[in-house]
Amino acid sequence: IEEAIPVCIKAAEDAERRRGYQEAAELYGRILPDVKDRLLNAQLMGRIGEALYLDGQASSPLKYFAEAIPILESLGQVREAAYYRLLLGRCHWLQQRPEAAAAEYERARAALEPLGPSADLANAYIRLAGLAAFDSRGEEAHALASLAVEIAEAAHADASRIWAYNFVGLGLARMGRMDEAIAYLDRSYEEAQARDLWWIAANALGNGIHTRVAAFRAREALPRAEAIREFSGDYRWFGPLMHVLVLLRLGEARKALDAGAHILQQALDAGAITMATRLARELATAHSMAGGHDEALRLLPSAEAMREYQDAVRGAYAAVRVKLDAGQRSDAIREAEHGLSVLRQEQPRDEALWLADIILETFLAASPTPAGGAGQGGGVEHLMAKVSTADPADPYVQRMNGRMALQRGELPAAIEQLTAATGFFERVGYRDEVWRSRRLLADAKLRSGDRAGAEAVSYTHLTLPTIL
């Protein structure tokens, strides 16, 4: 057995190099009971956990990391223990435990900081930057990721430097600086691809897709969304999720269902709860768009499942949209009230405006007066006060302003705003938004006495799906 151990380790390492992570985990596990040396035993447990994580599993690695890390620390292996803490934190995040993830990242950072610049210290800052970005704290994410770049450069750690660009980009995106963000994300992807750093390339590609969708560039994101599906690990779930998100923005609900429905159970089986919850949320929206209201309601995750701001916003949007489309008006109002409480006081942008728009639609559908907000104590006024700080040229803001003008009977203003919103959505190819805008525009034209214009808008709305 003593002679077999190094042979088995080499075979496992060979499997890792060709990305056979499940095979590597099995090979390490085969010799683990026979390894009596405490250090090597702990190192093998860490390797098993890492291989399982790289295979896309989130729950299985936990026990290996939990046992390996304290032993490594007790034996003075600070760097190695911190390395596995970062992976343990990521597994916690994948299981919808961002607070536990943050605790592991902070412990790794605290252990590594006194040892000077290193790849793992840069990676700790990268992971913390990611958590800040996921919670839409853009300035904090940008600062942490920029520090990660500096640490990686000082340590001559190219992989960490390239990965950090990814989160510099995410921070910029959360600050509304989309062109700069996409440039950083593309740089991360291209440099990672050139060096065969596949996990970094996949991460940057996925974040670049999401950022492009928020920046009304889903057409540009579509080939990237198809490409990310080729990556392994937890990108087996992230890739289809991004593909679904792009297809929904382009109004392709049934294609979105085809792209993601078969992946949902696989993600759940792997313990990748965060990705499974996100995928279920988007699939619920797709079913709702396609008229499958019962299935949409069945898939819709609970609000409690949304732990980070980006998920809370998208989850609230899906809940209002699905229940409004299903005709469950009272439930939709309750979800809209919750969504209004989710929105922060800061300037809304991107997906926060998607939520604000659907909240307004719900409140106005239930209220006979523009200020009453479905009897919610001025919910509409509260919402529009938040929206007043947003970019007035944003198409969602234009549509909201058009809704309000239509509600007040200010028909020229309504037509102007709704025409602008409709035209923008048409230019970028966001067809579901085109159809929703055209219905409002047709109503405004009809109320203004322009029956021919209303019919023209309605006819285009009805025939657009067939034409495309």
C-alpha positions in Angstrom: 0.0 0.0 0.0 2.9 2.4 0.7 4.0 2.0 -2.9 0.5 2.3 -4.2 -0.2 5.7 -2.5 2.1 7.9 -4.7 1.0 6.0 -7.8 -2.7 6.7 -7.0 -1.9 10.4 -6.3 -0.2 10.8 -9.6 -3.2 9.2 -11.4 -5.5 11.5 -9.6 -3.4 14.5 -10.6 -3.4 13.3 -14.2 -7.2 13.1 -14.0 -7.4 16.7 -12.7 -5.2 18.0 -15.6 -7.7 16.6 -18.1 -10.6 17.9 -16.0 -11.8 14.4 -14.8 -12.6 15.8 -11.4 -15.0 13.0 -10.3 -12.4 10.4 -11.2 -9.7 12.3 -9.3 -11.9 12.5 -6.2 -12.5 8.8 -6.4 -8.8 8.0 -6.7 -7.8 10.2 -3.8 -10.7 8.6 -1.7 -9.4 5.2 -2.5 -6.2 5.6 -0.7 -7.4 8.0 2.0 -8.1 5.3 4.7 -4.6 3.9 4.3 -2.8 7.2 4.7 -1.6 7.4 8.3 0.4 10.6 8.1 -1.8 13.4 9.4 -0.6 16.1 7.1 -0.9 14.0 3.9 -4.3 12.7 5.1 -5.6 16.3 5.6 -4.1 17.4 2.2 -5.9 14.5 0.5 -9.2 15.5 2.1 -8.7 19.0 0.8 -7.9 17.7 -2.6 -11.1 15.5 -2.6 -13.2 18.5 -1.6 -11.6 20.7 -4.3 -12.1 18.0 -7.0 -15.8 17.6 -6.1 -16.2 21.4 -6.1 -14.6 21.6 -9.6 -17.0 18.9 -10.7 -19.9 21.2 -9.9 -20.9 19.8 -6.5 -21.6 22.1 -3.6 -22.7 19.9 -0.8 -20.4 16.9 -1.1 -17.1 18.9 -0.6 -18.2 20.4 2.8 -17.3 17.5 5.0 -13.9 17.2 3.5 -13.0 20.8 3.9 -14.5 20.9 7.4 -12.2 18.1 8.5 -9.1 19.0 6.6 -8.9 22.7 7.5 -8.5 22.5 11.3 -5.9 19.8 10.9 -3.9 21.8 8.4 -4.1 24.8 10.7 -3.0 22.8 13.7 0.1 21.6 11.7 1.0 25.2 10.8 -0.1 24.9 7.2 -1.6 28.4 7.2 -1.5 29.0 3.4 -3.0 25.6 2.5 -5.7 25.9 5.1 -6.7 29.4 3.8 -6.8 28.1 0.3 -9.4 25.5 1.2 -11.3 28.1 3.3 -11.9 30.1 0.1 -13.3 27.0 -1.6 -15.4 26.2 1.5 -16.8 29.7 1.4 -17.7 29.3 -2.3 -19.6 26.1 -1.4 -21.5 27.9 1.3 -22.4 30.6 -1.2 -23.6 28.0 -3.7 -25.9 26.7 -1.0 -27.4 30.1 -0.3 -25.4 30.9 2.7 -23.7 34.2 1.8 -23.0 35.1 5.4 -21.2 31.9 6.0 -19.3 32.4 2.8 -18.2 35.9 3.9 -17.0 34.5 7.2 -14.7 32.0 5.5 -13.4 34.6 3.1 -12.6 37.0 6.0 -10.9 34.2 8.0 -8.7 33.4 4.9 -7.9 37.0 4.4 -6.9 37.5 8.1 -4.7 34.4 8.0 -2.9 35.4 4.7 -2.6 39.2 5.2 0.5 38.9 7.6 2.3 36.7 5.1 2.4 39.3 2.4 1.2 39.4 -1.2 0.1 36.1 -2.6 -2.3 34.6 -5.2 -4.6 33.3 -2.4 -4.7 36.7 -0.6 -5.7 38.3 -3.9 -8.3 35.6 -4.3 -9.7 36.3 -0.9 -10.2 40.0 -1.9 -11.8 38.8 -5.2 -14.3 36.6 -3.3 -15.2 39.5 -1.0 -15.5 41.8 -4.0 -17.9 39.3 -5.5 -20.1 39.3 -2.4 -20.2 43.1 -2.5 -21.1 43.1 -6.2 -23.9 40.5 -5.7 -25.3 42.8 -3.0 -25.1 45.7 -5.4 -22.5 47.6 -3.4 -20.6 48.7 -6.5 -18.1 51.1 -5.0 -17.1 48.6 -2.4 -16.8 45.8 -5.0 -14.7 48.0 -7.2 -12.3 49.0 -4.3 -11.8 45.4 -3.2 -11.3 44.0 -6.7 -8.8 46.9 -7.5 -6.9 46.0 -4.3 -6.9 42.3 -5.5 -5.3 43.4 -8.8 -2.5 45.2 -6.8 -1.9 42.2 -4.6 -1.8 39.9 -7.6 0.7 42.1 -9.4 2.9 42.3 -6.4 2.8 38.5 -6.1 3.3 38.0 -9.9 0.2 35.9 -9.8 -1.2 36.3 -13.3 -4.2 34.1 -12.8 -5.4 36.1 -9.8 -4.8 39.4 -11.6 -6.8 38.2 -14.6 -9.6 37.0 -12.4 -9.7 40.3 -10.4 -10.4 42.2 -13.6 -13.7 40.3 -13.7 -14.8 41.8 -10.4 -13.5 45.3 -11.2 -15.9 45.0 -14.1 -18.8 43.9 -11.9 -18.2 46.7 -9.5 -18.3 49.2 -12.3 -21.5 47.6 -13.6 -23.1 48.1 -10.2 -22.1 51.7 -10.4 -23.8 52.1 -13.8 -20.5 52.4 -15.8 -21.5 49.7 -18.2 -19.1 50.3 -21.1 -16.1 50.3 -18.7 -17.5 47.2 -17.0 -17.8 45.2 -20.2 -14.3 46.2 -21.2 -12.9 44.8 -18.0 -15.0 41.6 -18.2 -14.0 41.0 -21.8 -10.3 41.6 -20.8 -10.6 39.0 -18.1 -12.3 36.5 -20.4 -9.8 37.0 -23.3 -6.7 36.8 -21.1 -8.0 33.7 -19.3 -8.8 32.0 -22.5 -5.4 32.6 -23.9 -3.8 31.0 -20.8 -6.4 28.1 -20.6 -7.6 29.3 -17.2 -11.0 27.9 -18.0 -12.7 28.6 -14.7 -11.8 32.3 -14.9 -12.8 32.5 -18.5 -16.2 31.0 -17.7 -16.7 33.3 -14.8 -15.9 36.4 -16.8 -18.0 35.2 -19.8 -21.0 34.7 -17.6 -20.7 38.0 -15.8 -20.2 39.7 -19.2 -23.4 38.1 -20.4 -25.4 39.3 -17.4 -23.9 42.8 -17.7 -24.7 43.0 -21.4 -28.3 42.0 -20.7 -28.7 44.8 -18.1 -27.1 47.2 -20.7 -29.7 46.2 -23.3 -27.1 44.2 -25.3 -28.8 40.8 -25.2 -28.4 40.2 -28.9 -24.6 40.6 -28.5 -24.8 38.4 -25.4 -26.6 35.5 -27.2 -23.5 33.8 -28.9 -21.6 34.2 -25.6 -24.5 32.5 -23.7 -24.3 29.6 -26.1 -20.6 29.4 -25.7 -20.6 29.3 -21.9 -22.7 26.1 -21.9 -19.5 24.3 -23.0 -17.8 24.9 -19.6 -17.8 22.4 -16.7 -17.9 22.6 -12.9 -20.6 24.8 -11.5 -20.8 26.6 -14.8 -22.9 23.6 -15.9 -25.6 25.5 -14.0 -24.5 29.1 -14.5 -24.2 28.6 -18.3 -27.8 27.5 -18.8 -29.0 30.2 -16.4 -27.3 32.9 -18.5 -28.7 31.4 -21.7 -32.2 31.5 -20.2 -31.8 35.1 -19.1 -30.7 36.2 -22.6 -33.6 34.4 -24.3 -36.1 35.9 -22.0 -34.9 39.4 -22.7 -35.2 38.6 -26.4 -38.8 37.4 -25.9 -38.0 33.7 -26.6 -39.9 32.1 -23.7 -40.2 28.6 -25.2 -36.6 28.5 -26.2 -35.7 29.6 -22.7 -37.6 26.7 -21.3 -35.9 24.3 -23.6 -32.5 25.7 -22.6 -32.9 25.5 -18.8 -35.7 23.2 -17.7 -33.7 20.0 -17.9 -30.9 21.5 -15.8 -32.9 22.5 -12.7 -33.0 19.0 -11.1 -29.3 18.4 -11.8 -28.4 21.6 -10.0 -30.6 20.6 -7.0 -29.0 17.2 -6.9 -25.5 18.7 -6.8 -26.5 21.0 -3.9 -26.1 24.1 -6.1 -29.1 25.8 -4.4 -28.2 29.3 -5.3 -28.0 28.5 -9.0 -31.1 26.2 -8.9 -33.1 29.0 -7.2 -32.1 31.5 -9.8 -32.9 29.1 -12.6 -36.3 28.2 -11.1 -37.1 31.9 -10.9 -36.2 32.6 -14.6 -38.1 29.4 -15.7 -41.2 30.6 -13.8 -41.0 33.9 -15.7 -40.6 32.0 -18.9 -43.7 29.8 -18.2 -45.6 33.0 -17.3 -44.6 34.7 -20.6 -45.7 31.6 -22.5 -49.1 31.4 -20.7 -48.2 28.4 -18.5 -49.4 30.1 -15.3 -49.9 27.0 -13.2 -46.3 25.8 -13.8 -45.0 29.3 -13.3 -46.6 29.5 -9.9 -45.3 26.0 -9.0 -41.7 26.9 -9.8 -41.7 30.4 -8.3 -39.2 30.4 -5.3 -40.2 32.1 -2.1 -39.0 35.5 -1.2 -37.0 34.1 1.7 -34.8 32.2 -0.7 -33.4 35.5 -2.0 -30.5 36.4 0.3 -28.5 39.0 -1.8 -29.8 42.2 -3.2 -29.5 41.2 -6.8 -31.5 38.1 -6.1 -34.0 39.9 -4.0 -34.7 42.3 -6.8 -35.0 39.7 -9.5 -37.0 37.4 -7.2 -39.5 40.2 -6.4 -39.8 41.0 -10.1 -40.6 37.4 -10.9 -43.1 37.1 -8.1 -45.1 40.2 -9.2 -44.9 39.3 -12.8 -46.0 35.7 -12.5 -49.0 36.5 -10.2 -50.0 39.5 -12.2 -49.9 37.5 -15.5 -51.9 34.7 -13.8 -54.7 37.1 -12.8 -54.0 36.8 -9.1 -54.4 40.5 -8.5 -54.5 40.5 -4.7 -51.5 38.3 -4.5 -49.7 40.5 -7.1 -50.4 43.6 -5.0 -48.9 41.9 -1.9 -45.8 40.9 -3.9 -45.6 44.5 -5.3 -45.7 45.9 -1.7 -42.9 43.5 -0.8 -41.0 44.6 -3.9 -41.4 48.2 -3.0 -39.8 47.5 0.4 -36.9 45.7 -1.4 -36.0 48.7 -3.5 -33.2 50.7 -1.8 -33.2 54.5 -1.5 -30.2 54.8 -3.9 -30.7 55.7 -7.6 -32.4 52.7 -9.2 -30.9 51.3 -12.3 -30.9 48.1 -14.4 -32.9 45.3 -12.8 -34.2 47.6 -10.0 -36.0 49.5 -12.7 -37.5 46.2 -14.1 -39.0 45.7 -10.6 -40.2 49.3 -10.3 -42.0 49.1 -13.6 -43.9 45.9 -12.8 -44.8 47.3 -9.3 -46.2 50.4 -10.9 -48.2 48.3 -13.4 -49.7 46.3 -10.6 -50.5 49.3 -8.4 -52.2 51.2 -11.2 -54.2 48.2 -12.3 -55.7 48.0 -8.9 -56.2 51.7 -8.1 -58.7 54.1 -9.6 -56.5 57.1 -8.8 -52.9 57.8 -9.8 -51.7 58.5 -6.2 -53.6 55.8 -4.3 -51.4 52.9 -5.1 -54.0 50.1 -4.7 -54.9 51.6 -1.3 -51.4 51.1 -0.1 -51.1 54.6 1.5 -49.6 56.3 -1.5 -47.6 53.4 -2.8 -47.4 54.9 -6.3 -46.1 58.2 -5.0 -43.5 56.4 -2.9 -42.4 54.4 -5.8 -42.2 57.3 -8.2 -40.2 59.3 -5.7 -37.6 56.5 -5.8 -37.7 56.4 -9.6 -37.4 60.2 -9.9 -33.6 59.9 -9.3 -33.2 57.4 -12.2 -32.0 58.3 -15.7 -35.1 59.8 -17.5 -33.9 58.4 -20.8 -34.0 54.8 -19.5 -36.8 53.0 -21.4 -38.3 51.6 -18.2 -38.4 55.1 -16.7 -40.0 56.4 -19.9 -42.6 53.6 -19.7 -43.3 54.4 -16.1 -43.7 58.1 -16.8 -46.0 57.1 -19.7 -48.1 55.0 -17.5 -48.4 57.8 -15.0 -49.3 60.3 -17.7 -51.9 57.9 -19.1 -53.4 57.5 -15.6 -53.7 61.2 -15.2 -55.2 61.7 -18.7 -52.2 63.6 -20.0 -52.4 61.9 -23.3 -49.8 63.8 -25.4 -47.2 63.2 -22.7 -48.2 59.6 -22.4 -47.9 59.1 -26.1 -44.5 60.8 -26.2 -43.0 58.7 -23.4 -44.5 55.4 -24.5 -43.4 56.0 -28.1 -39.9 56.6 -27.0 -39.9 53.4 -24.7 -41.4 51.3 -27.5 -38.9 52.5 -30.0 -36.0 51.8 -27.8 -37.1 48.3 -26.9 -37.7 47.6 -30.6 -34.2 48.8 -31.5 -32.5 46.5 -29.0 -34.8 43.5 -29.7 -36.3 43.1 -26.3 -39.5 41.8 -27.7 -41.5 41.1 -24.5 -40.9 44.7 -23.5 -41.9 45.8 -27.0 -45.3 44.0 -26.7 -46.0 45.3 -23.2 -45.1 48.9 -24.3 -47.3 48.7 -27.4 -50.3 47.7 -25.5 -50.0 50.9 -23.4 -49.2 53.0 -26.5 -52.3 51.7 -28.3 -54.4 52.5 -25.3 -53.0 56.1 -25.2 -53.7 56.6 -28.9 -57.2 55.2 -28.7 -58.0 57.5 -25.7 -56.7 60.5 -27.7 -59.1 59.7 -30.6 -56.4 58.3 -32.9 -58.2 55.0 -33.6 -56.2 54.3 -36.8 -52.9 54.8 -34.9 -54.1 52.6 -32.1 -55.1 49.9 -34.6 -51.7 50.2 -36.3 -49.9 49.8 -33.0 -52.1 46.8 -32.0 -51.7 45.1 -35.3 -47.9 45.3 -35.2 -48.1 44.0 -31.6 -50.2 41.0 -32.6 -48.3 40.1 -35.7 -44.8 40.7 -34.4 -44.2 37.2 -32.9 -45.3 35.6 -36.2 -43.1 37.8 -38.3 -40.1 37.2 -36.1 
